[in-house]
Amino acid sequence: MRTILTISVAAMGLAAGAAHAQMVIEPGSDDRINWQSLEDFKASHGGMEGQEITILGPWLGPDQELFTSILPYFQEATGITVNYSGSDSFEQQIVIDSEAGSPPDIAIYPQPGLAADLARKGHLKPLSEETASWLAANYAAGESWVKFSTYAGPDGAENLYVFPYKADVKSLVWYVPENLEDAGYEVPETYEDLKAVTEQIAADGETPWCIGLGSGGATGWPATDWVEDLMLRTNSPEDYDAWTTNALPFNDPKVVAAIEEFGWFAKNPDFVAGGVGSVSSTDFRDSPKGLFESPPSCYFHRQASFIPSFFPDGVEIGLDADFFYFPAKADGALGQPVLGGGTLFGVHSDNPAAMAFIEFLQVPAAHEIWMTQSGFLTPHTGVNTEAYGTETNRKMGDILLNATTFRFDGSDLMPAAIGAGAFWTGMVDFVGGAEAQAVADQIQSTWDTLK
């Protein structure tokens, strides 16, 4: 608990100005937020009144409202006006604007690939070595975040080009606590435990998993997330990185083994609700519904943090449904890897106010203010996790903070013809009966045509 004096000083420093009326939380009114960190930021970034920056990003609607809720605090601390524009065609717009020589000061990238491409073409400004050092020291699994924020510039030299802010977690398994309790099963703590309880549930005549790969023209993508999580649990982070660039061929035995490991779950008729034939035909949005049937059609469902949006009405997370970390192997050799995503802030101009905003994103309060609302997770080790607005977000945040390795969704890092094409269809073929080696060979053959 911070002292009343500290809170009062911070509040006095932040309470004035036009931006104050737009603040979602009265400065000093919530002890979960490190108001002093904002006061310290103001002390080092004051005197920039009258300057402006433009930010272009993919956030619209509620996401835009949540992001812009932190902007008044930056404006109050610096005097800099921020003009944010959201676009549902961000990926195309930022390329057009950059090539035309009229980019925003800052762009918000939903994945590293596009940012890396624009950095290589000279459209992004390198961030400082101090920023890279700060990330490594202050983000859980910090070197992971530095790695996928570092790209080759137009001269081939590698620099940190983007700042990661706001993360997502995919390494989750959902379940109904009452179902496990009634049947006498425990939440598995290791990957070996996960496989053992899967076998035990099947031996008891029940079905352990609901898996659905259906998604219209994108059918198959949920299986790619499975394979990515399993790659991180059976291979080193370096192997994972090499796989996403094809330095490790898609048909390498390590990759084939990860695909077969997915098959251990998805291709056993005793392990999946509806049998193997239902895996590809079941829409991923409908797949978790088996958890809530009586008796349950399944006990586990692996999916990212967004899936509760498709749970039945009235389901309360933490009571009617819960989740656990998709566990790592017991020997700890590969640590606690987490698969997920995040947003990356890149600077496109020489406007010093833009770099000031990147430094603002390092301030604990810039995370905590959004944390108190919704839709925000952070690997920042300096934040107060009690600031999370829900117990669900706090638990997901803890998964991020306990990660020893964090990696972006691999299919998002691959060329679209692979990550959003051959990989999807290959997983459907695999579940449909094809051998893992044959599927991997076909995906590699497609990748070879791109070179």
Backbone hydrogen bonds, N-H to C=O, Kabsch-Sander energy under -0.5 kcal/mol:
donor,donor_aa,acceptor,acceptor_aa,energy
7,I,3,T,-1.9
8,S,4,I,-2.5
9,V,5,L,-2.3
10,A,6,T,-2.2
11,A,7,I,-2.6
12,M,8,S,-2.4
13,G,9,V,-1.9
14,L,10,A,-1.3
15,A,11,A,-1.4
20,H,17,G,-0.8
21,A,18,A,-0.8
22,Q,19,A,-1.6
23,M,20,H,-1.7
24,V,69,S,-0.5
29,S,26,E,-2.6
33,I,30,D,-1.7
35,W,33,I,-1.8
37,S,34,N,-0.9
38,L,34,N,-0.8
39,E,35,W,-2.0
40,D,36,Q,-2.8
41,F,37,S,-1.9
42,K,38,L,-2.5
43,A,39,E,-2.0
44,S,40,D,-1.2
45,H,41,F,-1.0
45,H,42,K,-0.6
46,G,42,K,-0.9
48,M,78,T,-1.2
50,G,79,G,-1.4
51,Q,48,M,-1.7
53,I,81,T,-2.3
55,I,83,N,-2.6
56,L,106,I,-2.3
57,G,85,S,-2.1
63,D,60,L,-1.2
64,Q,60,L,-0.7
65,E,61,G,-2.1
66,L,62,P,-2.3
67,F,63,D,-2.4
68,T,64,Q,-2.8
69,S,65,E,-0.8
70,I,67,F,-1.7
71,L,68,T,-0.6
73,Y,70,I,-0.8
74,F,70,I,-1.1
75,Q,71,L,-2.6
76,E,72,P,-2.6
77,A,73,Y,-1.7
78,T,74,F,-2.0
79,G,75,Q,-2.9
81,T,51,Q,-2.7
83,N,53,I,-2.7
84,Y,82,V,-0.6
85,S,55,I,-2.6
87,S,57,G,-2.1
90,F,87,S,-0.9
92,Q,89,S,-0.6
93,Q,89,S,-2.7
94,I,90,F,-2.8
95,V,91,E,-0.8
96,I,92,Q,-2.3
97,D,93,Q,-2.9
98,S,94,I,-2.0
99,E,95,V,-2.7
100,A,96,I,-1.8
101,G,98,S,-1.1
102,S,97,D,-2.6
105,D,54,T,-0.7
106,I,54,T,-2.0
107,A,346,G,-2.5
108,I,56,L,-2.4
109,Y,107,A,-0.7
109,Y,344,L,-3.7
115,A,111,Q,-0.8
116,A,112,P,-2.8
117,D,113,G,-1.9
118,L,114,L,-2.2
119,A,115,A,-2.3
120,R,116,A,-2.2
121,K,117,D,-1.3
122,G,119,A,-1.5
123,H,118,L,-2.9
124,L,118,L,-0.6
125,K,347,V,-3.1
127,L,160,L,-3.6
132,A,128,S,-1.6
133,S,129,E,-2.4
134,W,130,E,-2.3
135,L,131,T,-2.4
136,A,132,A,-2.2
137,A,133,S,-1.8
138,N,134,W,-2.2
139,Y,135,L,-2.0
140,A,379,P,-2.6
142,G,139,Y,-1.3
144,S,141,A,-1.6
145,W,141,A,-1.1
146,V,142,G,-2.2
147,K,143,E,-2.3
148,F,144,S,-1.8
149,S,146,V,-0.9
150,T,147,K,-1.2
151,Y,159,N,-2.3
153,G,157,A,-2.7
156,G,153,G,-1.9
159,N,151,Y,-2.3
161,Y,149,S,-2.7
161,Y,159,N,-0.6
162,V,149,S,-1.2
163,F,345,F,-2.4
165,Y,343,T,-2.9
167,A,377,L,-2.6
168,D,341,G,-2.4
170,K,339,L,-3.1
171,S,339,L,-1.1
172,L,170,K,-2.5
173,V,324,F,-2.5
174,W,301,H,-3.5
175,Y,322,D,-2.5
179,N,176,V,-0.8
180,L,176,V,-1.6
181,E,177,P,-2.6
182,D,178,E,-2.7
183,A,179,N,-1.8
184,G,180,L,-1.1
185,Y,180,L,-2.2
191,Y,328,A,-2.4
194,L,190,T,-2.1
195,K,191,Y,-2.1
196,A,192,E,-2.2
197,V,193,D,-2.8
198,T,194,L,-1.6
199,E,195,K,-2.1
200,Q,196,A,-2.2
201,I,197,V,-2.6
202,A,198,T,-1.8
203,A,199,E,-2.4
204,D,200,Q,-1.6
205,G,202,A,-1.7
206,E,201,I,-2.3
209,W,271,F,-2.4
210,C,300,F,-2.1
213,L,279,V,-2.8
214,G,282,T,-2.8
218,A,215,S,-2.4
219,T,216,G,-1.5
220,G,213,L,-2.6
221,W,218,A,-1.9
223,A,220,G,-1.1
224,T,220,G,-1.0
224,T,221,W,-0.7
225,D,221,W,-1.4
226,W,222,P,-1.5
227,V,223,A,-2.4
228,E,224,T,-2.4
229,D,225,D,-2.5
230,L,226,W,-2.4
231,M,227,V,-2.5
232,L,228,E,-1.8
233,R,229,D,-0.8
234,T,230,L,-0.9
234,T,231,M,-0.6
235,N,231,M,-1.5
240,Y,236,S,-2.0
241,D,237,P,-2.5
242,A,238,E,-2.4
243,W,239,D,-2.3
244,T,240,Y,-1.9
245,T,241,D,-0.8
246,N,242,A,-0.7
246,N,243,W,-0.7
247,A,242,A,-1.6
248,L,242,A,-1.9
252,D,249,P,-1.9
255,V,252,D,-0.9
256,V,252,D,-2.4
257,A,253,P,-2.3
258,A,254,K,-1.3
259,I,255,V,-2.3
260,E,256,V,-2.5
261,E,257,A,-1.8
262,F,258,A,-1.8
263,G,259,I,-2.0
264,W,260,E,-1.4
265,F,261,E,-0.8
265,F,262,F,-1.0
266,A,262,F,-2.7
267,K,263,G,-2.5
268,N,265,F,-0.6
271,F,268,N,-2.1
272,V,268,N,-0.9
273,A,209,W,-2.6
275,G,272,V,-2.0
278,S,275,G,-1.5
279,V,276,V,-1.4
280,S,276,V,-0.6
281,S,277,G,-0.6
282,T,278,S,-2.0
284,F,214,G,-2.9
286,D,283,D,-1.2
287,S,283,D,-1.7
289,K,286,D,-1.7
290,G,287,S,-1.1
291,L,288,P,-1.9
292,F,289,K,-1.4
293,E,290,G,-0.8
297,S,290,G,-2.3
298,C,290,G,-0.9
299,Y,208,P,-1.3
300,F,208,P,-2.3
301,H,174,W,-1.5
303,Q,172,L,-1.4
303,Q,301,H,-0.6
305,S,169,V,-1.7
307,I,304,A,-1.6
309,S,306,F,-2.1
310,F,307,I,-2.6
311,F,308,P,-1.7
315,V,312,P,-1.7
317,I,315,V,-0.6
318,G,321,A,-4.2
319,L,316,E,-1.8
320,D,316,E,-2.5
321,A,316,E,-1.4
322,D,175,Y,-2.8
324,F,173,V,-2.1
326,F,171,S,-2.2
332,G,329,K,-1.4
335,G,332,G,-1.5
338,V,405,T,-2.4
340,G,407,R,-2.3
341,G,168,D,-1.6
342,G,110,P,-0.6
343,T,166,K,-2.0
344,L,109,Y,-3.0
345,F,163,F,-2.9
346,G,107,A,-2.7
346,G,344,L,-0.6
347,V,161,Y,-0.6
348,H,105,D,-2.9
349,S,105,D,-0.9
354,A,351,N,-1.6
355,M,351,N,-0.9
356,A,352,P,-1.6
357,F,353,A,-1.5
358,I,354,A,-1.7
359,E,355,M,-1.9
360,F,356,A,-1.8
361,L,357,F,-1.5
362,Q,359,E,-1.2
363,V,360,F,-1.7
366,A,363,V,-1.2
367,H,363,V,-0.7
367,H,364,P,-1.4
368,E,364,P,-2.6
369,I,365,A,-2.4
371,M,367,H,-2.4
372,T,368,E,-1.8
373,Q,370,W,-1.7
377,L,167,A,-0.5
381,T,138,N,-2.9
383,V,380,H,-1.1
385,T,383,V,-0.8
387,A,384,N,-2.3
388,Y,385,T,-1.3
389,G,371,M,-2.2
394,R,390,T,-1.8
395,K,391,E,-2.4
396,M,392,T,-2.1
397,G,393,N,-2.7
398,D,394,R,-2.2
399,I,395,K,-1.6
400,L,396,M,-1.8
401,L,397,G,-2.4
402,N,398,D,-2.0
403,A,399,I,-0.5
403,A,400,L,-1.0
404,T,336,Q,-1.7
405,T,336,Q,-1.0
407,R,338,V,-2.3
409,D,340,G,-1.6
412,D,409,D,-0.6
413,L,409,D,-0.7
413,L,410,G,-1.1
414,M,410,G,-1.0
418,I,415,P,-2.0
419,G,415,P,-2.5
420,A,416,A,-1.7
421,G,418,I,-1.6
422,A,417,A,-2.7
423,F,418,I,-2.7
424,W,418,I,-0.6
425,T,421,G,-2.5
426,G,422,A,-2.2
427,M,423,F,-1.7
428,V,424,W,-1.5
429,D,425,T,-2.3
430,F,426,G,-2.3
431,V,427,M,-2.4
432,G,428,V,-1.8
433,G,430,F,-1.5
434,A,429,D,-2.5
439,V,435,E,-2.3
440,A,436,A,-2.8
441,D,437,Q,-2.5
442,Q,438,A,-2.0
443,I,439,V,-2.3
444,Q,440,A,-2.4
445,S,441,D,-2.3
446,T,442,Q,-2.0
447,W,443,I,-2.2
448,D,444,Q,-2.4
449,T,445,S,-1.2
450,L,446,T,-0.5
450,L,447,W,-1.5
451,K,448,D,-1.1
